[in-house]
């Protein structure tokens, strides 16, 4: 007799979590697997299953006057021998029992809807089931190009038609829980779609190609005037800033947006080229929008309803600071191809990326003393039909690259660092019955890393070489007159007076009429015989303390001219200490003119230590303290303001103001922040106030009271 021993594979543990249902709901979830395994469960549990692929099939659940569905009809998991697996069955869709969803391929409508009426064919089964108080929902179709959500007021027959009187309704009333899905769904093991049926193809054959991606080019060039230059703050000379984005491709396949849980998946591919430099000595700050571009629409599926078009809009920003000597120039090229996936819920948020950070190449073109910080950022927002705007009130993906470049000519060294401010993150603000909830995620990089450093002799080789044919001679009277005329906003006569010339500087006194007491002193820098305006100064007779005159002198001193230039134009050799007094009544009037109020009296304000003073204010009519801010005064001048919820003055010494504000987490009510406090220090830098760290709503100024 022969004995045969049958060996069964060791089973593994499969945990099934069921969520998203109201209390007392009765779900049924069927689990099938290898070796003929089949079992139904009605609550979260852990099963012992054979190794292999496991299919989990949740049935629709009727509860609380609605039918609940999962986004996918079938969920799969691979149960490896000896290991535990987990499947989450999340009922993220709920359709009210009083809601009828029209078939996108055959709505039954005979004509486009009016603002208060729908006309159906009498034979329409969907229309004949409608009653007063019900809801009707439709996807985007030829007769409903923006989709449809209405509440029924009455239904009556007229000949071969059904006339349905309606009123406006929100998607949340008809479908209390909804999911908007982008792109082709995953497929199950047999290759068939594992997506809940919604009665319409993923895209119409008439849709334009390509769908789901955008390709284009954006350019900025400060020297040629291409692109948007608003937000660039410099002295008399512009820096060299060129930014170019080529071959931009954006995809959103795999994105699911819902009220309680969202998964946003983005694929961004492009080549970014950035050039920073200083043709002449310059010091600039910049925060500018490089441009916007609307991509071809993508088709998203409102699950259990049908297709809706969503239009992505892409915007690019460039920000930072640049300070450099004449001739510095450095180029970066970034081939970018990354994917970011963010899961955003009411509690647990996470983000993962591949292909980030990018690895730019760097080319040192011209060497001079130079330091620049540049943050290049992207942002993608979505526009959609009003029917689904509660789901896509705002969805954005933001990415930033933070670079710091430095050229040290004396040490003959140059380097570029990639900083941790660079992030790849996702944010979503879904509408919740008019209430906004935001969830922001940032993907942090590691410590600052040096991505490029010059080699031996590279900085010396990049230094500009003197050109004997372009000697830096002093300008002639004709050249000075032409240089002054070129800086004027409107044509005017130019009568020259005294002029002086130094190694790289020139200055001239002039007026627009002969023998006039009203004169202007113009100061120029000179490079290779070319004149570049540094500043115009207008001296005020018998008033050496005139604020405009002192401001112009501060601007000139900030360009580090020789002492002989300062002496020629008549500016004081250094910034004089401002008056310690302030007109308290005038300062309070300035606050009231801006529609704010303060509990500080004029005498108390004048008695504060100066010259830098901070005054707490609140919006006129505000009672809860959330609309609060601080006005700053320097000497007898208005210096700016800052605003944030519950912003407070912790201390002020006359030279520094310490501010504090609570940090609100996403789930915090307006009364009760739980993120601790943030402290900022505000100081006067010689021309304006600055805050460290920066405040979200900070507006420096320098104006007389």
Buried (B, 14 or more C-beta within 10 A) or exposed (E): EEEEEEEEEEBBBBBBEBEBBEEEBEBEBBBBBEEEBEEEBEEBBEBEBBBBEBBBBBBBBEBBEBBBBBBBBBBBBEBEEEEEBEBBBBBBBBBBEBBBBBBBEEBBBBEEBEEEEBBBBBEBEBBBEBEEEBBBBBBBBEBBEBBBBBBBBEBEEEEEBBBBBBEEBBBBBBBBBBBBBBBEBEEBEEEEBBBBEBBBBBBBEEBEEEBBBBBBEBBBBBEEEEBBBEEBEBBBBBBBBBBBBEEBBBBBBBBBBBBBBBBBBBBBBBBBBBBBBBBBBBBBBBBBBBBEBEBBBBBBBBBBBBBBBBBBBBBBBBBBBBBBBBBBBBBBBBBBBBBBBBBBEEEEBEBEBEBBBBEBEBEBEBBBBBBBBBBBBBBBBBBBBEBBBBBBBBBBBBBBBBBBBBBBBEEBBBBBBBBEBBBBBBBBBBBEEEEEBEBBBBBEBEEBEEBBEBEEEBBEEBBBEEEEEEEBEBBEEEBBBEBBEEBEEEEEEBBBEEBBBBEBBBBBBBBEEEEEEEBBBBBBBBBEBBBBBBBBBEBEEEEBEBBEBBBBBBBBBBBEBEEEBBEBBEBBEEEEEBEEEBBBEBBBEBBEEBEBBBEBEBEEBBEBEBBBBBBBBBBEEEEEEBBBBBBBBBBBBBBBBBBBBBBBBEEBEEEBBBBBBBEBEEEEEEEEBEEEEBEBBBEBEEBEBBBEEEBEEBEBBBEEB
